[in-house]
Amino acid sequence: MIHAIKKILGEFSGMDYKLVTNDMHLKDDLYLDDSDLDDVLNEIEDLFGFEFNDRDAELVYVSDLIAFVKATI
């Protein structure tokens, strides 16, 4: 699951997913804006076949996104 999330983040940031680490800041390090983050969440929903209940969660770091997905599944 973590690998798949990092792969999606790599796609949207234009970065090799192997370089995406848990301590990276989604906006400052990966250069994702709110629209990009919404697209990332859509991709994750499609991949894992569920819907996020709270799309307004505070997602700052890659680790926050991973924890958010784990809590939702």
Secondary structure, 3 states (H helix, E strand, C coil): CHHHHHHHHHHHHCCCHHHCCCCCECCCCCCCCHHHHHHHHHHHHHHHCCCCCCCCCCCCEHHHHHHHHHHHC
